[in-house]
Amino acid sequence: MASEKEIVYPKFIDGDIIFFLEQGVTQKQLLEELSENLDKLSNFFSEGDGFYVLVKTPEMYSIVSKIGKLAKEKHLQLSGVYFEDLPEMKKKKREFRLSGTNIYKKHVRSGQILDNPGDIIIFGNVNQGAEIRAGGSVIVFGKIKGTVRVGMTQHKNTFIVASEMESPLVEICGIVLNNYAWPSGPVSIHYDNDQINVEPIEL
């Protein structure tokens, strides 16, 4: 649930970035907040990339054309709009709140360390000899061969999701897995009740 001050917030759902626009504020406020959010995620977007918005109140539907104009000004495109709520198909997908999240659209090289007190999303591989350290959770759309440490500050609902896992060392909320026999294909590693659950998933 968004805080009262957070009137625009992005989520990553089923491969799409969706900006949720809250109710009870003016179109001007929403556009200003959306513009700031797009700037914060500038390291994720490439020129011409698209995003979605969810408009929660019918009174705000006329904002859509203004959002399209804002997207063009930032060399992006508005890929689609959801009205009032997400479709059931989207609701069933794993969602990832992007507040406090660092996003990388490149491979993490050997010897490189990525460190963030929040969450980390990586569109690329984590090569052997690289290390990821996150206070929260990590999603990697690629292969993990390096070390991953998550849940260093946030123990609740902490997880690692990877397209392919070959890491020799994973630490989640202080629990270490050494040379674990990972399942093939996409995998989820989730911390729950002082235990680690490893399971294959669909991405």
C-alpha positions as CSV (number, residue, x, y, z in Angstrom):
1,M,0.0,0.0,0.0
2,A,1.4,3.4,-0.9
3,S,2.0,6.0,1.8
4,E,-0.2,9.2,1.8
5,K,2.7,11.2,0.4
6,E,3.5,8.6,-2.4
7,I,0.9,9.4,-5.0
8,V,2.8,7.7,-7.9
9,Y,4.8,4.5,-7.4
10,P,6.2,2.0,-9.9
11,K,6.0,-1.8,-9.7
12,F,7.6,-4.4,-11.9
13,I,5.0,-7.0,-12.8
14,D,5.4,-9.8,-15.5
15,G,8.2,-8.0,-17.3
16,D,6.5,-4.6,-17.4
17,I,7.0,-1.4,-15.4
18,I,3.6,-0.1,-14.3
19,F,3.2,3.3,-12.6
20,F,0.2,3.4,-10.1
21,L,-1.5,6.8,-10.0
22,E,-3.3,7.4,-6.7
23,Q,-6.6,9.1,-6.1
24,G,-7.4,12.4,-4.4
25,V,-4.8,14.7,-6.0
26,T,-4.6,16.9,-9.1
27,Q,-3.5,15.9,-12.5
28,K,-0.6,18.4,-12.2
29,Q,0.6,16.7,-9.0
30,L,0.4,13.3,-10.7
31,L,2.3,14.4,-13.7
32,E,5.0,16.1,-11.6
33,E,5.5,12.9,-9.5
34,L,5.4,10.7,-12.6
35,S,8.1,12.8,-14.2
36,E,10.3,12.5,-11.1
37,N,9.8,8.7,-11.1
38,L,10.8,8.4,-14.7
39,D,13.9,10.4,-14.0
40,K,14.8,8.2,-11.1
41,L,14.5,5.2,-13.3
42,S,16.5,6.8,-16.2
43,N,19.3,4.2,-15.8
44,F,16.8,1.5,-16.6
45,F,15.1,3.0,-19.6
46,S,16.7,3.2,-23.1
47,E,15.4,5.6,-25.7
48,G,12.1,4.4,-27.1
49,D,11.3,2.1,-24.2
50,G,7.7,1.9,-23.0
51,F,5.9,1.8,-19.7
52,Y,2.3,1.4,-18.4
53,V,0.2,3.3,-16.0
54,L,-2.8,2.4,-13.8
55,V,-5.3,5.2,-13.4
56,K,-7.4,4.5,-10.3
57,T,-10.2,7.0,-10.7
58,P,-12.5,7.7,-13.8
59,E,-12.2,11.4,-13.2
60,M,-8.5,11.2,-14.1
61,Y,-8.9,9.4,-17.4
62,S,-8.2,12.6,-19.4
63,I,-4.6,12.5,-18.0
64,V,-3.7,9.8,-20.4
65,S,-2.9,12.1,-23.3
66,K,-0.8,14.2,-21.1
67,I,1.2,11.2,-19.9
68,G,1.7,10.2,-23.5
69,K,3.1,13.7,-24.2
70,L,5.4,13.5,-21.1
71,A,6.7,10.1,-22.3
72,K,7.6,11.6,-25.7
73,E,9.4,14.5,-24.0
74,K,11.6,11.9,-22.2
75,H,12.1,9.9,-25.4
76,L,9.9,7.1,-24.1
77,Q,6.5,5.8,-25.0
78,L,3.3,5.0,-23.1
79,S,2.7,1.4,-23.9
80,G,-0.7,1.0,-22.3
81,V,-3.1,2.1,-19.6
82,Y,-5.0,0.1,-17.0
83,F,-8.2,1.7,-15.6
84,E,-9.2,1.3,-11.9
85,D,-7.5,-2.1,-11.4
86,L,-5.1,-4.6,-13.0
87,P,-6.6,-7.5,-14.9
88,E,-6.7,-10.8,-13.1
89,M,-3.9,-12.3,-15.2
90,K,-1.5,-9.5,-14.0
91,K,-2.7,-9.8,-10.4
92,K,-1.5,-13.4,-10.3
93,K,2.0,-12.6,-11.3
94,R,4.8,-11.8,-8.9
95,E,5.1,-8.1,-8.3
96,F,8.2,-6.2,-7.2
97,R,7.9,-2.7,-5.7
98,L,10.6,-0.5,-7.2
99,S,10.9,2.1,-4.4
100,G,14.4,1.9,-3.1
101,T,15.4,-0.4,-5.9
102,N,18.5,-0.2,-8.1
103,I,18.1,-1.5,-11.6
104,Y,21.0,-2.5,-13.9
105,K,20.7,-3.4,-17.6
106,K,24.1,-5.0,-18.0
107,H,26.2,-8.0,-16.9
108,V,27.9,-7.8,-13.6
109,R,31.6,-8.5,-14.2
110,S,34.0,-10.6,-12.2
111,G,35.4,-8.6,-9.3
112,Q,32.5,-6.1,-9.4
113,I,30.3,-5.6,-6.3
114,L,26.8,-4.2,-6.4
115,D,25.6,-2.9,-3.0
116,N,22.1,-1.4,-2.2
117,P,20.3,-1.1,1.1
118,G,17.0,-1.7,-0.8
119,D,16.4,-4.2,-3.6
120,I,18.3,-4.9,-6.8
121,I,17.0,-5.9,-10.3
122,I,19.6,-7.0,-12.9
123,F,18.9,-7.5,-16.6
124,G,22.0,-9.6,-17.3
125,N,24.3,-12.2,-15.9
126,V,26.1,-12.2,-12.6
127,N,29.5,-13.6,-13.6
128,Q,31.7,-15.8,-11.4
129,G,33.7,-13.6,-9.0
130,A,31.1,-10.9,-8.9
131,E,29.1,-10.2,-5.7
132,I,25.6,-8.8,-5.1
133,R,24.7,-7.4,-1.7
134,A,21.1,-6.2,-1.0
135,G,19.4,-5.1,2.1
136,G,16.2,-6.5,0.6
137,S,15.6,-8.8,-2.4
138,V,17.2,-9.5,-5.7
139,I,15.8,-10.4,-9.2
140,V,18.2,-11.4,-11.9
141,F,17.0,-11.9,-15.5
142,G,20.0,-13.9,-16.4
143,K,22.4,-16.5,-14.9
144,I,24.0,-16.1,-11.5
145,K,27.5,-17.6,-11.1
146,G,28.7,-15.1,-8.5
147,T,27.9,-14.6,-4.8
148,V,24.6,-13.2,-3.7
149,R,23.8,-11.9,-0.2
150,V,20.3,-10.6,0.4
151,G,18.1,-9.7,3.4
152,M,21.0,-7.9,5.1
153,T,18.6,-5.3,6.6
154,Q,15.1,-6.5,5.6
155,H,14.3,-10.0,6.8
156,K,10.6,-9.9,5.9
157,N,9.5,-11.3,2.5
158,T,13.1,-11.5,1.3
159,F,13.8,-13.5,-1.8
160,I,16.1,-14.1,-4.8
161,V,14.7,-14.9,-8.2
162,A,17.0,-15.8,-11.1
163,S,16.5,-17.2,-14.6
164,E,19.3,-19.6,-13.9
165,M,21.2,-20.3,-10.7
166,E,24.8,-21.6,-10.5
167,S,26.0,-19.6,-7.5
168,P,28.5,-21.3,-5.2
169,L,27.4,-19.2,-2.3
170,V,24.1,-17.6,-1.4
171,E,23.4,-15.9,1.9
172,I,19.8,-14.9,2.7
173,C,18.9,-13.3,6.1
174,G,22.1,-14.6,7.6
175,I,21.6,-18.2,6.4
176,V,24.3,-19.5,4.0
177,L,23.9,-22.0,1.2
178,N,27.2,-23.4,0.0
179,N,27.5,-25.3,-3.3
180,Y,23.7,-26.0,-3.2
181,A,22.3,-28.3,-5.9
182,W,20.1,-25.7,-7.6
183,P,17.2,-26.8,-9.8
184,S,17.6,-26.1,-13.5
185,G,15.8,-23.2,-15.1
186,P,14.2,-20.2,-13.2
187,V,14.4,-20.5,-9.5
188,S,13.1,-18.7,-6.4
189,I,14.9,-18.7,-3.0
190,H,12.6,-17.4,-0.3
191,Y,13.2,-16.7,3.4
192,D,10.3,-17.8,5.6
193,N,10.1,-18.5,9.3
194,D,13.9,-18.9,9.7
195,Q,14.0,-21.4,6.8
196,I,15.1,-21.1,3.2
197,N,12.7,-22.5,0.5
198,V,14.2,-23.2,-2.9
199,E,11.7,-23.9,-5.7
200,P,11.6,-23.8,-9.5
201,I,9.3,-21.2,-10.9
202,E,8.1,-19.7,-14.2
203,L,9.3,-16.3,-15.2
